């Protein structure tokens, strides 16, 4: 059985937040409400992705308003010194009871150029390997001397004076489908994350990473990032996705197709290959395995796979991934707030997870569905 179920917190929300008419107003009060709700509903943590707000500022603010929620902060290696990042991380853990987790994001060449970092695909992983080696040693309490191609530090950590709360170190999570990414993960990462793919492809990833990790005498655990569209019946779930497709503008489809086609991320390329930017007449036409729908990448950046189906079907798929060795799931649904309540009531209890305070979805306002678009 999976040990961790996390939710998703991002300062964009609504029924279909990639369109202006599907977006709701999000302010700090709303984000606090979302974070405390996620904590009370039985989720162990939440992924805070790179978006409008800096994740360190947002993560610190939400950690101050929760007691148990473990923020998983998305971090690009190389944008700041590994020594400074280690000090920030140890400070966070000291102030917030050892709750920090870091999601390693290697990004894309075109995106990182905006921050002044110009490294191509495989070189990014070489840089990341050095970066996270220094970081891991520092947050384990070492004073570090390191000489590499990309980084050189002397006596790093000697002035910290901060306790090491999580042992052996603050956990690193990472997702990457390329061979270079998997080799970096095998050497430095604690939990490898896959986007949703058919079980056979996931099993191949797990087997390959286990093989690579064994070469470093390491063990890596496995997680998965999934969007959920869960309803009482399978037909209701597919009808919901069909309404989302009709509510999405042609401008959004064109923008996402261009973005996906130009990506040097292997994971993004694999997602795009499922549809090549083609919008189906029916959402179900893109189903790549029972209840697995790779069409989210038509709509929004990042992980592009959803589980679509009845409560029983979604649970069956999650358990199928668990049987392969996946022990952690990062879940989401739109709107984030209402769908967190829905999943907490319908899915998590059947996976052995209970809301911490006995909160039930029906205690919240009625769950909002996507309106049927005209035309």
N, C-alpha and C positions, 0 to 999 in steps of 0.2 A: 504494500500500500504506500502511496506517495506520502512523504513526510511534510511537505510544504505546499501551500496554495497561496499565491500572491495575487494581488490585483494591480491595477494600473492607475497612476495619477498623473494627469497632464493638464495644463491650464487651457485646454480646449475641450468643450463638452457640448452635448446636444444629440439629437436623434441621428443626424448625419453632419458632423461639424466641419466637413470639408466644403460645405456650401453655406453661404450667409444665412439663408432661410432655415437651415437645420442646426444653427448654432445658438446656444444660450449664453447669457452673460455669466462670466466667471470672474470672481474677485477673491480676495484672500479669505473672507468669511465662508464663501462657498468651498474653497479648497480645504479649509479646516473641517468643515462639515463632512466633506468627502473622506478625508483622512481618518477622522474619528469614527465615521461609519464603517469604513473598511476594517478598522481595528476591532470594533465591537462585533462585526459579522463573522469573525472566525478566520479571516485571512491573517497569515503570519507576517506579511510585509507588503510592500508595494514598490513597483518599478517606477522611478521618476526619470522619464526619458529626456533627452536633450530636445528642447523646444523653446518656447518664448522666454521662460525664466531660467536663470542659472540654477542648476540642480543643487548646488551647495547651499545657496541662499534659501531656496524653497525647501530642501530637505531639512535644514536646520530649523526653519520656522515650523514645519509640520511635526518634527520630532519634539519640539517644545510643547506642542499641544496634544501629544499622545504619550502613552506610557509603555506600550508593548510593541507598537508597530515598528518593523524593521525596514527602513528605507534602503532600497537598492538604487544607488545613484549611478547614472550613466556617465562615464568618463572617457575622453579621448586621450590616449597616452601621447606625450610629447608637447602638449600645448602649454604646460607649466612644468617646472622642475620636479623630478620625482621626489626630491628631498622636501620641497614645499608641500607637495601633495600628501606625503607621509605625515608631515606635521599637522596638516588640516585633518587628515583621517584620524590620527590619534587624539586630537583635540575633540573631534566629534564624539568618538567613543568614550572619552573621559567625561564629557558633559552629558551624554545621552545613554549611559548604561550599557555600552558595548553593543549597540544595535546596528551599526553601519555594515552595509554590504556594498560592494562595488561591481558594477556591470561594465566590463571592458568593451569599449566601442572603437573598432579600428577605422571605421568610416570609409570615405571615398577620397580619392585624390582631389577631385574638383571641390569638395566641401572643405577639406583641410587647408586648401590654398587661401581660403578666406581668412584663416587665422595665421597665415604666414608660414605654414608647414608644407613644404613641397617634397613629398616622397611618393614614389610609385608603389603599386600594390605589394609586391613581395618585400620591398624595402621597409614598408610600414610594419610588417611583422618582425623583421630583424630589429628595428627600432623598439618595437613593443617588448620584445624579449628582454632587451637590456633594461628598459624602463621598469618593467614589473619585477625583474630580479632585484634591482635596487630597492624598489618600494617594499617588496615582501620582507627583505632583510631588515629594513628600517622599522617597519611596523611589528617586527618580531622582537625589537629591542636592541638590535645590533648597531654598533658604530661601523659604518661602511666605507671601505676604500674600493673603488671600482674604476677600471679603465677599459672602455669599449670604443667601438667605432662612432657611436652617437652620443654617449654620455661619459663624463669623467667626473668623479667626486672623490674628495679626500676628507676623512673624518666626519662624514655625513651622519647626523643624528647625535653627535656628541653634546650638542647644546639643547637637546629637546627637553629633558627632564619630565617627560610625560609617561604615565603608566601604560603598560600593554594590557588592555582589558580582555581582548579576545586572543586566545591561544590556539595554534601557534602564531596566527596573524589574522588580520581582517580578511575575510574571504573574498576571492576574486571570481566573478562569473564572466562568461564570454560565449559568444556565438559567432562562428565563422565556418564556411563550407569549403574553402580552398585548402589545398594540401599545406600551404605555408601557414594558414591560420590554425589548422589542426595540429601542426607540429609545435607551434607556439603554445597552444592550449595544453598539449601533453606535458610540456616542460614547466609551465608556470600557473595554470588555471586550476581552481578547485572545483568549479561546477561548469560543465559545458552545456550551453543552451542551443537547442535546435529550433528553427521555425517549424511550423506544422507541415509535415510531408507524409505521404503514405508510409505505413509501418515498415515495409521492406527497405525503403530509403533510410529511415531512421535507424533501423537495425544495422545497416551497413556503416553508417556514421559511428555508431556506438562501438562496433567491432573494430573499426579502424583506429579510433581514438584509444581504446583499451590497448591495442597493439602498440601504438606509439608511446603511451604512458608507461607501459611495462619496460620499454627501453630506458626510461629514466628512473625506474624503480618507484613509480608513483601510481596512485589510484586517483581517478577523476570521477565525480558523480555527474548525473545527467538531469537536465531540466528541459522544459519546452515552453515556448511563448505562443499562445493561441488566443484568437478572438472567438467569442461564443455568440451564437444566435440560437438560443434554446427556448422552445415554446412547448405547449402541452402536446402538440402533435407535430409530426414531421412536415405536413402540408402547411401548417401555420408558420413554421420556421422558414420554409422556402418562399412562401408568399411575402413574408417580411423582407427577405433579401431582394425579391423582385421589385418591391416598392422602393427600396433603397436605390436600385439601379435606375428606376424611372425618375427618381428625385434628383439624380446626379446630372450635372450639366455636361454638355459636350466639351466645354472648355476644360473642365476638370479631367475628363478622360484623355484629352489631348495632352494636357500638361503632364499627367502621370505616365503616359506612354513614352513621351520624350525623355522624362527623367529616368525611367527604368531602362530604356534602350541605351542611354548614355552612361550607365553605371559600370564601374570596374569591380563592383562587389559580386563575387561568385554567387552568393546567396540571392541577391537581387536578380541576377541573370537567370537563375534557376526558377525563381518565381515568375519572371516575365515570360519564360518559355512556355508556361502553362496556357497563356492566352495571346502573347505577342501584341497586347494592346487591344485585341478584339473584344468588343462588348457583346455578350451573348444575348440572344432573344429571351432566353430563360436562364436564370442564375444556375439552375441545376445542370445545365449543359456543360458547365465547367467543373463539375464534381470529379475529382481525381481519384477518389476512393470513397466508399460509403461515408457520407456526412462530412467529408473533407473538401472545403471550397477554397481554392487559391485566388479567388477574385477580389479580395480586399486590396490587393496591390493595384487594381484598376482605380481605386478610390482615394487611397492615402499612402503616404510614404511609410517605410519600415516594414515590419512583419506583415505579410499579406495573406495569411491563411486563417480561415474561420472553421470551426466545427458548427455545422448547421443541422439541427434535428430536434427530435423530442427529447425530453429529459432523459429517458431511458437510453436513447441512442447516444447522446453526448456522454453519458456516464460509461457506456460500453466502449466508446472510442478512447476515453481517458484511461480506462482500465487496460485496454489493449496496449497503449503506450507504456503504462506502468509495468506490464508483463515483460516488456523489452528492457527494462532497467531505468526508466524515467521516474525520478522520485520527487520532482518539483515541477509545478506548473505556474506560469505567470499568465493570468487570464484577464480578459477585458470584454466589455460590451458597451454599446452606445444606447442611451446615455450612460456614462460611467456610474453615476450614483444609483439610478433605478436598477440597472442591471446587476450591480453588486448585491443589492437586496434580493433580486430574483434568483441569482446563482446561489446565494447563501441559503435560501429557503429550499430550492428545488434540487440542487446538485450536491452541494457540500455535505449535507447530512447523510446522503447515501454513500458517501466516500469516507464516512467516519469523522467528519468535522462538524462541530457544533458552535453556534455563535457564543462568544464569551459571556454575554450578558442576557442570553435568552431572547435576543432581539429577533423578530420575525419580519418578513417582508411586508406582511399586511399591516404592520404597525406604522409603515411609512405611507406617504401619499401614493395614490394609484400610479402604477407603472405606465409611463408614456410610450405609446407606439408611434411608429413613423406614419405620418398622414399619407394618404394616397395622393400622389402628384397628379395634376391635371394632364390630360393628353396621353 
